Structure formats: C-alpha cells, structure tokens
Amino acid sequence: MAEDHLPAAVEAILLVAEEPLSPELLAQLVGSTPLEIEALCGDLAAQYEAEGRGFVLKRVAGGYRYQTAPEQTPYVERYVLEGQSSRLSAAALETLAVVAYKQPVSRNQIASIRGVNVDGVVRTLQVRGYIDEVARDPGPGQAVLYGTTPAFLERMGIDSVSALAPLGEFFPAAEVVEALERGLHVVPEDELFDDPPPTGEIDETGGVDGG
C-alpha cells in the first residue's frame, strides 16, 4: 500500500473499531510499523484539533480511538444521557474509586475503607466490565484481589491508571486545614468573658460572697 494512503486507511479502520486499537495491530493491518503509526496518529490528532472538529483521536487503554471533542460534551450528553437510567450509583462510584486507586485490593479491604458491605456493588462493577479479578492474596485464605479493566480506562479516556488525578488534589492544603482547626477550636468557657467572673461562693440570695 502506498504510504500516502496510510492516513485514510488508519481512519477507516478506527471508524469501525469497537475498542481502542494498539499501534502494533494498526501497523500490521496497514503494512507499516508501530512507530510510523504513532507518528501518523499524532499528526491526525493535531490536524483534527486545529480544524476544530467535533471529534478527536486519542490514545486510551494502550490504543487509539475516536471520541467526541470535550467541548461538545453538553450536546452529546443531551443525546446519550437523556432519560438514561443505567448510571452508576454513588456507592458504585465510591467503590470503583477505591479499586482504581488501591488496586489490587480485596473485598474486605474495600469494605474497611468504605465502612459498609460491598459484595453487591463489586458484582455490579464486574458485570459492567469496569473491574475484574486480577490476582490472589498470598496470605491466609488467598482472597481475590480486584483491579480495573481496559473498559474502565476507555470510559475514563486515559491510557493507564497512572493518568488518574493525584489524590492530593482532593484534599485541602495544609494552611486550609490549619485555618479550619482554628475556626473549629473550642474556646474555654472562662475565655468567653471580657472580665472574668468574680470568685467566691454564691449565697442563698444569689449574691456573691467574696469571703
């Protein structure tokens, strides 16, 4: 195949692909090399972005695929999500986040972090294809350990879990914590008065006996 046909060939294959395609597979299909495919896909991605297309070519889960441009999300959501009832519950999202950041992780470990039983949620995430069994704990009982799947990476639009936002971004800075601690500091009762209350015993009439 002539080299000038490579861009069109790669575009055609990616248009009908149901999942991200690796550079190695694309190279094999079009008679090229993985390095040439990576360079070609980079050029195509830059071209689409410069032209302001409604789609982008992105590398996710170890391969390339077309997806809608981020700025078109409101319109796509209006089409895809209107009336959709199959979104993940808050419990499922929390569990998925634990697996994503702590993997490989067992059900007991997930339950300890969340403070609730997670058996049903874990099954739901497995059925959706977002997590799967990846190993066995070498300790007593050899508990099943779970991790995220390529389908999770694909839905997140990232190439690997290392691209997930650092957990530190979700916690306040040290100075914010200090300010909160100061704001929540309980003032001793005797500091609530400008002038300290007189000392002494209270007589039966309500007066203060200064002794």
Buried (B, 14 or more C-beta within 10 A) or exposed (E): EEEEEBBEBBBEBBEEBEEBBBBEBBBEEBEBEBEBBBEBBEEBBEEBEEEEBEEBBBBBBBBBBBBBBEEEEEEBEEEEEEEEEEEBEEBBEBBBBBBBBBBBBBBEBBBEBBEEEBEEBBEBBBEBEBBBEBBEBEEEEEBBBBBBBBBBBBBBBBBEBEEBEEEEEEEEEEEEEEEEEEEEEEEEEEEEEEEEEEEEEEEEEEEEEEE
